[in-house]
Amino acid sequence: MRSIKDKNVLVTGGAGFIGSHLVDELLKKGAKKVVVVDNFFVGKMENLEEAKKHENFVLYKDDASDLGTMEAICKNEKIDVVYNMATMALIYSFFNPYTAYMVNVKIAETLMQLMMNNKFKTLIHMSSSEAYGTALYAPMDENHPMNPTTPYAAGKAAADLLIKSFCNVYNLDVVIIRPFNNYGPRQNDQALAAIIPITAKRIHENGKPVIEGDGEQTRDFIFVKDTVRGLILAYETENLNGEIINLGTGEELKIKDLIDGICKYYDYKGEIERRPERKADVRRLCASSEKAKTLLNFTPEYTFEEGIKITLDWYGEKNGRNN
Ligand SMILES: NC(=O)c1ccc[n+]([C@@H]2O[C@H](COP(=O)([O-])OP(=O)(O)OC[C@H]3O[C@@H](n4cnc5c(N)ncnc54)[C@H](O)[C@@H]3O)[C@@H](O)[C@H]2O)c1
Protein backbone atom coordinates (compact mmCIF):
# COMPACT_ATOMS: atom_id res chain seq x y z
CA MET A 1 0.00 0.00 0.00
CA ARG A 2 1.19 3.50 -0.74
CA SER A 3 0.18 6.28 1.64
CA ILE A 4 -1.52 9.61 0.98
CA LYS A 5 0.47 10.98 3.91
CA ASP A 6 3.11 13.50 2.85
CA LYS A 7 1.61 13.87 -0.64
CA ASN A 8 0.61 17.14 -2.26
CA VAL A 9 -2.98 16.55 -3.32
CA LEU A 10 -5.15 18.70 -5.59
CA VAL A 11 -8.94 18.33 -5.42
CA THR A 12 -10.97 19.85 -8.26
CA GLY A 13 -14.47 20.73 -7.06
CA GLY A 14 -13.21 20.54 -3.47
CA ALA A 15 -15.72 23.14 -2.22
CA GLY A 16 -18.61 20.91 -3.26
CA PHE A 17 -20.40 18.16 -1.38
CA ILE A 18 -18.22 15.05 -1.77
CA GLY A 19 -15.06 17.05 -2.53
CA SER A 20 -15.16 18.93 0.78
CA HIS A 21 -15.57 15.71 2.78
CA LEU A 22 -12.62 14.29 0.86
CA VAL A 23 -10.56 17.41 1.65
CA ASP A 24 -11.26 17.03 5.39
CA GLU A 25 -10.26 13.37 5.33
CA LEU A 26 -7.07 14.02 3.34
CA LEU A 27 -6.03 16.64 5.90
CA LYS A 28 -6.87 14.25 8.74
CA LYS A 29 -4.77 11.54 7.11
CA GLY A 30 -1.73 13.83 7.02
CA ALA A 31 -1.53 14.89 3.37
CA LYS A 32 1.38 17.35 3.13
CA LYS A 33 -0.74 19.85 1.24
CA VAL A 34 -4.36 19.86 0.08
CA VAL A 35 -5.07 22.26 -2.77
CA VAL A 36 -8.64 22.95 -3.84
CA VAL A 37 -9.49 24.32 -7.29
CA ASP A 38 -13.17 25.28 -7.43
CA ASN A 39 -14.98 27.94 -9.46
CA PHE A 40 -17.78 28.07 -6.84
CA PHE A 41 -20.49 27.21 -9.36
CA VAL A 42 -22.26 25.48 -6.46
CA GLY A 43 -19.27 25.09 -4.14
CA LYS A 44 -19.52 26.86 -0.80
CA MET A 45 -16.95 28.46 1.46
CA GLU A 46 -18.77 27.07 4.50
CA ASN A 47 -17.99 23.53 3.28
CA LEU A 48 -14.30 24.36 3.78
CA GLU A 49 -14.61 25.78 7.29
CA GLU A 50 -12.68 22.88 8.89
CA ALA A 51 -10.12 22.75 6.09
CA LYS A 52 -9.33 26.46 6.34
CA LYS A 53 -8.03 25.93 9.90
CA HIS A 54 -5.13 23.85 8.52
CA GLU A 55 -1.98 25.62 7.43
CA ASN A 56 -1.39 23.01 4.71
CA PHE A 57 -4.68 23.88 2.99
CA VAL A 58 -4.63 26.06 -0.15
CA LEU A 59 -7.63 27.38 -2.08
CA TYR A 60 -7.77 28.57 -5.69
CA LYS A 61 -11.02 30.05 -6.99
CA ASP A 62 -10.42 28.94 -10.53
CA ASP A 63 -11.72 26.94 -13.45
CA ALA A 64 -10.26 23.42 -13.43
CA SER A 65 -10.74 23.09 -17.19
CA ASP A 66 -8.24 25.87 -17.94
CA LEU A 67 -4.96 24.24 -18.96
CA GLY A 68 -2.72 27.24 -18.24
CA THR A 69 -4.21 27.78 -14.79
CA MET A 70 -3.99 24.13 -13.84
CA GLU A 71 -0.45 23.83 -15.16
CA ALA A 72 0.65 26.80 -13.05
CA ILE A 73 -1.05 25.42 -9.94
CA CYS A 74 0.48 21.94 -10.41
CA LYS A 75 3.91 23.53 -10.79
CA ASN A 76 3.62 26.01 -7.90
CA GLU A 77 2.18 23.48 -5.48
CA LYS A 78 4.28 20.50 -6.68
CA ILE A 79 1.19 18.33 -7.03
CA ASP A 80 1.57 14.53 -6.77
CA VAL A 81 -2.06 13.40 -6.89
CA VAL A 82 -5.24 14.89 -8.39
CA TYR A 83 -8.75 13.92 -7.32
CA ASN A 84 -11.09 15.15 -10.06
CA MET A 85 -14.41 15.90 -8.34
CA ALA A 86 -15.56 18.98 -10.29
CA THR A 87 -18.77 18.85 -12.27
CA MET A 88 -21.97 20.79 -12.92
CA ALA A 89 -25.08 19.09 -11.50
CA LEU A 90 -27.14 16.63 -13.55
CA ILE A 91 -30.19 18.91 -13.29
CA TYR A 92 -28.16 21.77 -14.80
CA SER A 93 -27.90 19.72 -17.99
CA PHE A 94 -31.66 20.20 -18.54
CA PHE A 95 -31.12 24.00 -18.76
CA ASN A 96 -27.70 24.19 -20.32
CA PRO A 97 -26.86 20.82 -21.88
CA TYR A 98 -23.78 21.86 -23.80
CA THR A 99 -21.97 23.43 -20.84
CA ALA A 100 -22.98 20.61 -18.48
CA TYR A 101 -21.64 18.06 -20.96
CA MET A 102 -18.48 19.96 -21.89
CA VAL A 103 -17.29 20.75 -18.37
CA ASN A 104 -16.81 17.04 -17.69
CA VAL A 105 -14.96 16.50 -20.95
CA LYS A 106 -12.83 19.66 -20.82
CA ILE A 107 -11.55 19.03 -17.31
CA ALA A 108 -10.68 15.42 -18.24
CA GLU A 109 -8.86 16.64 -21.36
CA THR A 110 -6.89 19.21 -19.36
CA LEU A 111 -5.88 16.61 -16.77
CA MET A 112 -4.74 14.20 -19.49
CA GLN A 113 -2.59 16.92 -21.08
CA LEU A 114 -1.00 17.63 -17.70
CA MET A 115 -0.36 13.97 -16.94
CA MET A 116 1.18 13.31 -20.35
CA ASN A 117 3.56 16.15 -19.63
CA ASN A 118 4.43 14.81 -16.16
CA LYS A 119 2.84 17.72 -14.27
CA PHE A 120 1.48 15.27 -11.68
CA LYS A 121 1.68 11.49 -11.23
CA THR A 122 -1.68 10.02 -10.21
CA LEU A 123 -5.29 10.77 -11.06
CA ILE A 124 -8.32 9.48 -9.17
CA HIS A 125 -11.16 10.43 -11.49
CA MET A 126 -14.76 10.67 -10.28
CA SER A 127 -17.14 9.20 -12.79
CA SER A 128 -20.78 8.35 -11.98
CA SER A 129 -23.26 5.49 -12.10
CA GLU A 130 -25.24 7.83 -14.39
CA ALA A 131 -22.78 6.86 -17.13
CA TYR A 132 -24.45 3.41 -17.18
CA GLY A 133 -28.02 4.70 -17.50
CA THR A 134 -30.89 2.44 -16.40
CA ALA A 135 -29.88 -1.04 -15.24
CA LEU A 136 -30.11 -3.63 -18.01
CA TYR A 137 -29.32 -6.16 -15.28
CA ALA A 138 -28.71 -5.88 -11.56
CA PRO A 139 -26.49 -5.65 -9.67
CA MET A 140 -24.63 -3.54 -12.23
CA ASP A 141 -20.96 -4.38 -12.57
CA GLU A 142 -18.29 -2.30 -14.28
CA ASN A 143 -18.88 -4.15 -17.60
CA HIS A 144 -22.46 -2.90 -17.74
CA PRO A 145 -22.90 -0.99 -21.05
CA MET A 146 -22.76 2.79 -20.89
CA ASN A 147 -26.15 4.21 -21.96
CA PRO A 148 -26.15 7.77 -20.57
CA THR A 149 -29.59 9.41 -20.71
CA THR A 150 -28.68 13.05 -19.99
CA PRO A 151 -25.99 15.43 -21.31
CA TYR A 152 -24.42 15.39 -17.82
CA ALA A 153 -24.15 11.61 -17.94
CA ALA A 154 -22.93 11.68 -21.55
CA GLY A 155 -20.17 14.06 -20.40
CA LYS A 156 -19.27 11.64 -17.62
CA ALA A 157 -19.17 8.68 -20.03
CA ALA A 158 -17.15 10.67 -22.60
CA ALA A 159 -14.65 11.76 -19.94
CA ASP A 160 -14.23 8.13 -18.86
CA LEU A 161 -13.55 7.01 -22.44
CA LEU A 162 -11.11 9.86 -22.97
CA ILE A 163 -9.21 9.09 -19.77
CA LYS A 164 -9.21 5.34 -20.36
CA SER A 165 -7.82 5.79 -23.89
CA PHE A 166 -5.00 8.07 -22.70
CA CYS A 167 -4.29 5.63 -19.93
CA ASN A 168 -3.97 2.76 -22.45
CA VAL A 169 -1.74 4.67 -24.82
CA TYR A 170 0.51 6.48 -22.33
CA ASN A 171 0.39 4.04 -19.42
CA LEU A 172 -0.83 6.67 -16.95
CA ASP A 173 -1.47 6.08 -13.24
CA VAL A 174 -5.25 6.54 -13.20
CA VAL A 175 -8.21 5.04 -11.35
CA ILE A 176 -11.79 5.75 -12.45
CA ILE A 177 -14.33 5.58 -9.63
CA ARG A 178 -18.04 5.18 -10.41
CA PRO A 179 -20.01 6.07 -7.29
CA PHE A 180 -23.75 5.51 -7.10
CA ASN A 181 -26.02 8.11 -5.40
CA ASN A 182 -24.28 9.86 -2.55
CA TYR A 183 -26.01 11.47 0.40
CA GLY A 184 -24.85 13.19 3.59
CA PRO A 185 -24.31 16.61 5.16
CA ARG A 186 -23.26 19.51 2.90
CA GLN A 187 -25.02 18.30 -0.25
CA ASN A 188 -26.27 21.35 -2.12
CA ASP A 189 -29.85 22.24 -1.03
CA GLN A 190 -30.25 25.36 -3.16
CA ALA A 191 -30.92 25.55 -6.91
CA LEU A 192 -30.05 22.25 -8.69
CA ALA A 193 -30.38 20.29 -5.43
CA ALA A 194 -30.69 16.49 -5.26
CA ILE A 195 -33.65 14.62 -3.79
CA ILE A 196 -32.70 14.32 -0.10
CA PRO A 197 -31.62 17.94 0.55
CA ILE A 198 -34.48 19.42 -1.48
CA THR A 199 -37.07 17.27 0.31
CA ALA A 200 -35.66 18.26 3.72
CA LYS A 201 -35.75 21.91 2.68
CA ARG A 202 -39.30 21.74 1.31
CA ILE A 203 -40.60 20.17 4.53
CA HIS A 204 -38.89 22.80 6.70
CA GLU A 205 -40.06 25.70 4.55
CA ASN A 206 -43.70 24.55 4.73
CA GLY A 207 -43.64 23.38 1.15
CA LYS A 208 -44.72 19.96 -0.02
CA PRO A 209 -42.30 17.14 -0.75
CA VAL A 210 -42.44 16.18 -4.42
CA ILE A 211 -42.40 12.81 -6.18
CA GLU A 212 -41.71 12.92 -9.89
CA GLY A 213 -43.27 10.05 -11.85
CA ASP A 214 -44.60 6.95 -10.07
CA GLY A 215 -41.84 6.95 -7.43
CA GLU A 216 -40.98 3.35 -8.32
CA GLN A 217 -37.61 4.41 -9.74
CA THR A 218 -34.74 3.10 -7.61
CA ARG A 219 -31.33 4.35 -6.57
CA ASP A 220 -28.43 2.81 -4.67
CA PHE A 221 -27.62 5.32 -1.91
CA ILE A 222 -24.12 5.36 -0.43
CA PHE A 223 -23.15 7.59 2.52
CA VAL A 224 -20.58 10.23 1.60
CA LYS A 225 -18.07 9.14 4.25
CA ASP A 226 -17.99 5.64 2.75
CA THR A 227 -17.35 7.11 -0.69
CA VAL A 228 -14.48 9.18 0.69
CA ARG A 229 -12.94 6.08 2.28
CA GLY A 230 -13.19 4.32 -1.08
CA LEU A 231 -11.55 7.28 -2.84
CA ILE A 232 -8.60 7.22 -0.47
CA LEU A 233 -8.24 3.44 -0.84
CA ALA A 234 -8.22 3.99 -4.61
CA TYR A 235 -5.01 5.99 -4.18
CA GLU A 236 -3.47 3.82 -1.49
CA THR A 237 -3.96 0.54 -3.38
CA GLU A 238 -1.14 0.07 -5.86
CA ASN A 239 -1.21 -1.15 -9.47
CA LEU A 240 -4.79 -0.24 -10.28
CA ASN A 241 -3.74 1.45 -13.50
CA GLY A 242 -6.82 2.31 -15.53
CA GLU A 243 -9.28 0.25 -13.47
CA ILE A 244 -12.92 1.36 -13.30
CA ILE A 245 -14.44 0.65 -9.88
CA ASN A 246 -18.02 1.09 -8.63
CA LEU A 247 -18.75 2.43 -5.16
CA GLY A 248 -22.23 1.48 -4.02
CA THR A 249 -24.06 -0.64 -1.48
CA GLY A 250 -25.92 -3.15 -3.67
CA GLU A 251 -29.18 -2.08 -2.03
CA GLU A 252 -31.97 -0.46 -4.01
CA LEU A 253 -34.36 2.07 -2.56
CA LYS A 254 -37.51 3.29 -4.31
CA ILE A 255 -37.80 7.07 -4.45
CA LYS A 256 -41.34 6.97 -3.01
CA ASP A 257 -40.04 4.96 -0.01
CA LEU A 258 -37.20 7.42 0.45
CA ILE A 259 -39.64 10.37 0.50
CA ASP A 260 -41.97 8.51 2.90
CA GLY A 261 -39.02 7.82 5.20
CA ILE A 262 -37.93 11.48 5.22
CA CYS A 263 -41.52 12.59 5.96
CA LYS A 264 -41.77 10.15 8.87
CA TYR A 265 -38.38 11.20 10.28
CA TYR A 266 -39.45 14.86 10.35
CA ASP A 267 -42.99 13.96 11.47
CA TYR A 268 -44.46 15.56 8.35
CA LYS A 269 -48.05 14.47 7.82
CA GLY A 270 -49.04 16.82 5.00
CA GLU A 271 -49.54 16.19 1.34
CA ILE A 272 -46.98 14.93 -1.14
CA GLU A 273 -47.10 16.67 -4.50
CA ARG A 274 -47.04 14.43 -7.58
CA ARG A 275 -45.37 15.72 -10.72
CA PRO A 276 -44.89 14.11 -14.13
CA GLU A 277 -41.93 11.82 -14.62
CA ARG A 278 -38.70 13.69 -15.26
CA LYS A 279 -37.62 13.34 -18.87
CA ALA A 280 -34.64 11.04 -19.29
CA ASP A 281 -34.81 9.93 -15.64
CA VAL A 282 -32.91 6.71 -14.99
CA ARG A 283 -35.35 4.01 -13.86
CA ARG A 284 -33.13 1.68 -11.91
CA LEU A 285 -29.63 1.78 -10.37
CA CYS A 286 -28.10 -0.92 -8.20
CA ALA A 287 -24.36 -1.44 -7.83
CA SER A 288 -22.31 -4.56 -7.86
CA SER A 289 -19.61 -3.92 -5.25
CA GLU A 290 -17.60 -7.06 -5.94
CA LYS A 291 -14.73 -5.29 -7.69
CA ALA A 292 -14.39 -2.68 -4.92
CA LYS A 293 -14.30 -5.50 -2.40
CA THR A 294 -11.72 -7.53 -4.31
CA LEU A 295 -9.41 -4.73 -5.44
CA LEU A 296 -9.79 -2.14 -2.66
CA ASN A 297 -10.94 -4.36 0.21
CA PHE A 298 -13.83 -1.89 0.43
CA THR A 299 -17.29 -2.47 1.85
CA PRO A 300 -19.54 0.36 3.06
CA GLU A 301 -19.49 0.86 6.84
CA TYR A 302 -22.63 2.96 7.23
CA THR A 303 -26.05 1.34 7.01
CA PHE A 304 -28.67 3.48 5.28
CA GLU A 305 -30.41 3.96 8.65
CA GLU A 306 -27.20 5.33 10.21
CA GLY A 307 -26.30 7.55 7.29
CA ILE A 308 -29.76 9.01 6.75
CA LYS A 309 -30.11 9.84 10.46
CA ILE A 310 -26.85 11.82 10.40
CA THR A 311 -27.96 13.52 7.18
CA LEU A 312 -31.51 14.43 8.22
CA ASP A 313 -30.32 15.67 11.63
CA TRP A 314 -27.79 17.88 9.85
CA TYR A 315 -30.39 19.36 7.48
CA GLY A 316 -32.85 19.68 10.36
CA GLU A 317 -30.36 21.79 12.29
CA LYS A 318 -29.45 23.81 9.19
CA ASN A 319 -33.13 24.53 8.61
CA GLY A 320 -33.56 25.74 12.18
CA ARG A 321 -35.19 22.64 13.63
CA ASN A 322 -34.68 21.64 17.27
CA ASN A 323 -34.27 17.88 17.25
N1 LIG B 1 -23.53 13.38 -5.51
C1 LIG B 1 -23.71 12.20 -6.09
O1 LIG B 1 -24.70 11.51 -5.82
C2 LIG B 1 -22.70 11.67 -7.08
C3 LIG B 1 -22.87 10.37 -7.56
C4 LIG B 1 -21.95 9.88 -8.48
C5 LIG B 1 -20.89 10.66 -8.89
N2 LIG B 1 -20.76 11.93 -8.42
C6 LIG B 1 -19.63 12.72 -8.88
O2 LIG B 1 -18.89 13.13 -7.75
C7 LIG B 1 -18.28 14.41 -7.99
C8 LIG B 1 -18.66 15.37 -6.89
O3 LIG B 1 -20.08 15.48 -6.86
P1 LIG B 1 -20.82 16.36 -5.78
O4 LIG B 1 -22.12 15.72 -5.52
O5 LIG B 1 -19.91 16.69 -4.66
O6 LIG B 1 -21.10 17.66 -6.65
P2 LIG B 1 -21.08 19.22 -6.24
O7 LIG B 1 -21.86 19.90 -7.29
O8 LIG B 1 -21.47 19.39 -4.82
O9 LIG B 1 -19.53 19.57 -6.39
C9 LIG B 1 -18.93 19.84 -7.62
C10 LIG B 1 -18.02 21.01 -7.43
O10 LIG B 1 -17.39 21.31 -8.68
C11 LIG B 1 -17.30 22.73 -8.79
N3 LIG B 1 -17.09 23.06 -10.21
C12 LIG B 1 -17.97 22.99 -11.24
N4 LIG B 1 -17.37 23.35 -12.39
C13 LIG B 1 -16.08 23.61 -12.08
C14 LIG B 1 -14.94 24.02 -12.84
N5 LIG B 1 -15.02 24.22 -14.17
N6 LIG B 1 -13.78 24.23 -12.19
C15 LIG B 1 -13.68 24.03 -10.87
N7 LIG B 1 -14.71 23.65 -10.10
C16 LIG B 1 -15.88 23.43 -10.70
C17 LIG B 1 -18.59 23.23 -8.19
O11 LIG B 1 -18.53 24.58 -7.79
C18 LIG B 1 -18.75 22.30 -7.00
O12 LIG B 1 -18.14 22.81 -5.85
C19 LIG B 1 -18.76 14.83 -9.36
O13 LIG B 1 -17.80 14.49 -10.31
C20 LIG B 1 -20.01 14.00 -9.59
O14 LIG B 1 -20.27 13.78 -10.95
C21 LIG B 1 -21.65 12.46 -7.51
The ligand as an ORCA input file, in Angstrom:
! r2SCAN-3c Opt
* xyz 0 1
  N     -23.532     13.378     -5.512
  C     -23.706     12.205     -6.092
  O     -24.697     11.511     -5.815
  C     -22.702     11.671     -7.081
  C     -22.868     10.373     -7.560
  C     -21.948      9.885     -8.481
  C     -20.885     10.664     -8.892
  N     -20.764     11.931     -8.415
  C     -19.633     12.721     -8.879
  O     -18.889     13.130     -7.749
  C     -18.280     14.409     -7.986
  C     -18.663     15.373     -6.885
  O     -20.078     15.477     -6.857
  P     -20.822     16.358     -5.782
  O     -22.124     15.722     -5.515
  O     -19.912     16.685     -4.659
  O     -21.101     17.657     -6.650
  P     -21.076     19.220     -6.235
  O     -21.861     19.902     -7.288
  O     -21.468     19.392     -4.820
  O     -19.529     19.569     -6.389
  C     -18.935     19.837     -7.618
  C     -18.023     21.014     -7.429
  O     -17.394     21.307     -8.675
  C     -17.297     22.726     -8.789
  N     -17.087     23.056    -10.208
  C     -17.965     22.995    -11.240
  N     -17.368     23.348    -12.385
  C     -16.075     23.615    -12.080
  C     -14.939     24.023    -12.838
  N     -15.024     24.225    -14.172
  N     -13.783     24.229    -12.191
  C     -13.676     24.026    -10.865
  N     -14.715     23.653    -10.097
  C     -15.880     23.433    -10.698
  C     -18.590     23.232     -8.191
  O     -18.526     24.580     -7.794
  C     -18.755     22.302     -7.001
  O     -18.137     22.812     -5.848
  C     -18.764     14.831     -9.362
  O     -17.797     14.492    -10.314
  C     -20.014     14.002     -9.593
  O     -20.267     13.782    -10.949
  C     -21.646     12.461     -7.508
*
